[in-house]
Amino acid sequence: MKISIGNDHAGPAYKQAIVKYLEEKGHTVTNYGTDSFDSVDYPDFAHKVGTDIDEGKADLGIVICGSGNGIAMTANKHQGVRCALCWTKEIAELARQHNDANVVSIPARFTSIEQAIAIVEAFLNTAFEGGRHQNRVNKITCA
C-alpha cells in the first residue's frame, strides 16, 4: 500500500516510529514531515498529504500535529480526503468502518508513540463496511 505521511514539530518521533512500522509491514511511504522540533506550519505538510490522496499517489494518509485538529482541518480541505482525528484504536476502526476515512490524524501531545502505532495498525487493517454507511459517506463531499 502507498501511504503519505506529514507532521509538524510536535510529531517527528511519532513519524519516525510509524514510518519504521509501515516499512517493516511492506508499505511504501512518502514522507512529507519535518524531522525537526523547530516550529513549522502544519498546513504545509497536510496539503502535501491531501494532494497525494486527491491525485491517487497515495492510498491512505497519516498526519500528525500536537492536538491533531489543525492538521486534520487542513487535510479535509482536499476534495478527496476524509480525515479523522483518532486518539484510540477503537476510534480509528470506526472511522474506517463507518466513515471510509482515508487519512488519520494523530494528536501527538495526547497519545503515546505506542498508542499511535496501534491507531495506525487499526486504521490500516479495518475495512469500510459500506451498506447503510455508504449513503452518509456520499453526503460528506461538497459538489
Secondary structure, 3 states (H helix, E strand, C coil): CEEEEEECCCCHHHHHHHHHHHHHCCCEEEECCCCCCCCCCHHHHHHHHHHHHHCCCCCEEEEEECCCHHHHHHHCCCCCCCEEECCCHHHHHHHHHHHCCCEEEEEHHHCCHHHHHHHHHHHHHCCCCCCHHHHHHHCCCCC
